[in-house]
Amino acid sequence: MPGIYIHIPFCKQACHYCNFHFSTSLKHKEEMVAAILRELELRKDYLSNKNITSIYFGGGTPSLLTSNELDQILDKIYNIFKVEHDAEITLEANPDDLTKEKLQALRQTPINRLSIGIQSFAEEDLKFMNRAHNATEAKLCIENALDAGFENLTVDLIYGSPTTNDAQWESNIQTIIDYDIPHISCYALTVEPKTALYHFVKVGKAPAIDEEQAARQFEILIQLLTNQGYEHYEISNFAKPGWYAKHNSSYWFGEPYLGIGPAAFV
């Protein structure tokens, strides 16, 4: 199940908890796309004898790329590598990017799976995390994606935030269940060095993470999703039968993959 991972290192704004490699300046976006195309050429022999079963655009925020820029990268991949006809092609996306117009443009590309960084459906949580979208956009983007014909969706949620009590966490999970989303990835909020959240905790502007709360909410997550027929197939991932992520699964099975972009090895 060999795959290709493309790292797109751009974001509209910095989430307080994020320690990934990214830039909030888009002035070098075209140059980065050109560099990715060049790197694909330079690495074309790495998986030359293998069929590609998944392509994953991670970030950063890959949904900041235009459909034309995505097509340039995908055209290059298809020209160099042998891509399976049913390959899973995932784009990580922020809710505020997924307008009806953007989704219709994405439907004209080979992308067939969206990984949406919701994180929470509560305004207080989103403001605490400094997310670029609001609670209304969190739900609207899912509805827009489903209306556009994207069935293969995965949603990210974060638990353990000081602003997320157990009732709100259960509400976040139930919203995903109500939308009948086939795949969900959930992560505990962590305080990473050199992030805004680290500084806020250090100076007392934000409380330290309550590990007991995080552990309790993880148990709530497992119980609610497994009761609804989701399978807990990886530490952070839950899926309905038949909807496991091909790309993430290939990492766990030790399959070879090609990482392209400035932080594709992370």
CORCORGI-V306421 format. One record per residue. N is the residue number from 1. SS is DSSP state (@ for helix, = for strand, . for the rest). BURIAL is 1 if it has 24 or more other ideal C-beta (glycine too) atoms within 12 Angstrom, else 0. Layout:
BEGIN
((N & SS & BURIAL) (N & SS & BURIAL))
END
This chain:
BEGIN
((1 & . & 1) (2 & . & 1) (3 & = & 1) (4 & = & 1) (5 & = & 1) (6 & = & 1) (7 & = & 1) (8 & = & 1) (9 & . & 1) (10 & = & 1) (11 & . & 1) (12 & . & 1) (13 & . & 0) (14 & . & 1) (15 & . & 1) (16 & . & 1) (17 & . & 1) (18 & . & 1) (19 & . & 0) (20 & . & 1) (21 & . & 0) (22 & . & 1) (23 & = & 1) (24 & . & 0) (25 & . & 0) (26 & . & 0) (27 & . & 0) (28 & . & 0) (29 & @ & 1) (30 & @ & 0) (31 & @ & 0) (32 & @ & 1) (33 & @ & 1) (34 & @ & 0) (35 & @ & 1) (36 & @ & 1) (37 & @ & 1) (38 & @ & 0) (39 & @ & 1) (40 & @ & 1) (41 & @ & 0) (42 & @ & 0) (43 & . & 1) (44 & . & 0) (45 & . & 0) (46 & . & 0) (47 & . & 1) (48 & . & 0) (49 & . & 0) (50 & . & 0) (51 & = & 0) (52 & = & 1) (53 & = & 1) (54 & = & 1) (55 & = & 1) (56 & = & 1) (57 & = & 1) (58 & = & 1) (59 & = & 1) (60 & . & 1) (61 & . & 1) (62 & @ & 1) (63 & @ & 1) (64 & @ & 1) (65 & . & 1) (66 & . & 0) (67 & @ & 1) (68 & @ & 0) (69 & @ & 1) (70 & @ & 1) (71 & @ & 0) (72 & @ & 1) (73 & @ & 1) (74 & @ & 1) (75 & @ & 0) (76 & @ & 1) (77 & @ & 1) (78 & @ & 0) (79 & @ & 0) (80 & @ & 1) (81 & . & 1) (82 & = & 0) (83 & = & 1) (84 & = & 0) (85 & = & 0) (86 & = & 0) (87 & = & 1) (88 & = & 1) (89 & = & 1) (90 & = & 1) (91 & = & 1) (92 & = & 1) (93 & = & 1) (94 & . & 1) (95 & @ & 1) (96 & @ & 1) (97 & @ & 1) (98 & . & 1) (99 & . & 0) (100 & @ & 0) (101 & @ & 0) (102 & @ & 1) (103 & @ & 1) (104 & @ & 0) (105 & @ & 0) (106 & @ & 1) (107 & . & 1) (108 & . & 0) (109 & . & 1) (110 & . & 1) (111 & . & 1) (112 & . & 1) (113 & = & 1) (114 & = & 1) (115 & = & 1) (116 & = & 1) (117 & = & 1) (118 & = & 1) (119 & = & 1) (120 & . & 1) (121 & . & 1) (122 & . & 1) (123 & @ & 0) (124 & @ & 0) (125 & @ & 1) (126 & @ & 1) (127 & @ & 0) (128 & @ & 1) (129 & @ & 1) (130 & . & 1) (131 & . & 1) (132 & . & 1) (133 & . & 1) (134 & . & 1) (135 & @ & 1) (136 & @ & 0) (137 & @ & 1) (138 & @ & 1) (139 & @ & 1) (140 & @ & 1) (141 & @ & 1) (142 & @ & 1) (143 & @ & 1) (144 & @ & 1) (145 & @ & 1) (146 & @ & 1) (147 & @ & 0) (148 & @ & 1) (149 & . & 0) (150 & . & 1) (151 & . & 0) (152 & . & 1) (153 & = & 1) (154 & = & 1) (155 & = & 1) (156 & = & 1) (157 & = & 1) (158 & = & 1) (159 & = & 1) (160 & . & 1) (161 & . & 1) (162 & . & 1) (163 & . & 1) (164 & . & 1) (165 & . & 0) (166 & @ & 1) (167 & @ & 0) (168 & @ & 1) (169 & @ & 1) (170 & @ & 1) (171 & @ & 1) (172 & @ & 1) (173 & @ & 1) (174 & @ & 0) (175 & @ & 1) (176 & @ & 1) (177 & @ & 1) (178 & @ & 0) (179 & . & 1) (180 & . & 0) (181 & . & 1) (182 & . & 1) (183 & = & 1) (184 & = & 1) (185 & = & 1) (186 & = & 1) (187 & = & 1) (188 & = & 1) (189 & . & 1) (190 & . & 0) (191 & . & 1) (192 & . & 0) (193 & . & 0) (194 & . & 0) (195 & . & 1) (196 & @ & 1) (197 & @ & 1) (198 & @ & 0) (199 & @ & 0) (200 & @ & 0) (201 & @ & 0) (202 & @ & 0) (203 & . & 0) (204 & . & 0) (205 & . & 0) (206 & . & 1) (207 & . & 0) (208 & . & 0) (209 & . & 1) (210 & . & 0) (211 & @ & 0) (212 & @ & 0) (213 & @ & 1) (214 & @ & 1) (215 & @ & 0) (216 & @ & 0) (217 & @ & 1) (218 & @ & 1) (219 & @ & 0) (220 & @ & 1) (221 & @ & 1) (222 & @ & 1) (223 & @ & 0) (224 & @ & 1) (225 & @ & 1) (226 & @ & 0) (227 & @ & 0) (228 & . & 1) (229 & . & 0) (230 & . & 1) (231 & = & 0) (232 & = & 1) (233 & = & 1) (234 & = & 1) (235 & . & 0) (236 & . & 1) (237 & = & 1) (238 & = & 1) (239 & = & 1) (240 & . & 1) (241 & . & 0) (242 & . & 0) (243 & . & 1) (244 & . & 1) (245 & . & 1) (246 & @ & 1) (247 & @ & 1) (248 & @ & 1) (249 & @ & 1) (250 & @ & 1) (251 & @ & 0) (252 & @ & 0) (253 & . & 0) (254 & . & 0) (255 & . & 0) (256 & . & 0) (257 & = & 1) (258 & = & 1) (259 & = & 1) (260 & = & 1) (261 & . & 1) (262 & . & 1) (263 & . & 0) (264 & . & 1) (265 & . & 0) (266 & . & 0))
END
